[in-house]
C-alpha cells in the first residue's frame, strides 16, 4: 500500500480543503469544512472520555498488594490528567465553533489578518496568525 501524501492525510477523518481559484477566504464552503473538522474532533474526544469512565469503573478492584494498588493509582492519575487536558481542549473547540457562528473564525485576534487554511487545518483552534503567535512565543521566552 503506497504512503499517503500530505494532501491526502485526513484531519479528524476529513479531507484537507482545496480552495477554488479566486475563492473568498472563509466563505461558506470553508466554514463548513472547519465546522466538520471541529465537530469530528469533539466526537473523538467525547468517545475517549466515555471509554475512560468505563475503564475507571472497571479498574476499581481493591488490590491487597501495595505495589499493585500504587500502580493502579498511578495509572488512574495519568488517565485523569489526560482527560483534564481533553476537557480544556473541548472548551477551546467549543470556542472555535462559537467563532465560526459569529463570523470571527479564521482571523487573528491580535491583528485581524487571515490565519490561513493550512494553519487552521494543522491547528483548528488557532486564534493567532503565525506572525502574532511567533511574537507571542518570543515575549513568553523573555518573561521566563
Buried (B, 14 or more C-beta within 10 A) or exposed (E): EEEEEEEEEEBBEBEBBEEEEEEEEBEEEBBEBBBBBBBBBBEEBEEEBEEBEEEBEEEEEEEEEEEEEEEBEEEBEEBEEEBEEBEEBBEBBEEBBEBBEEEBBBBBEBEEEBBBBEBBBEBBBBBBBBEBBEBEEEEEEEEE
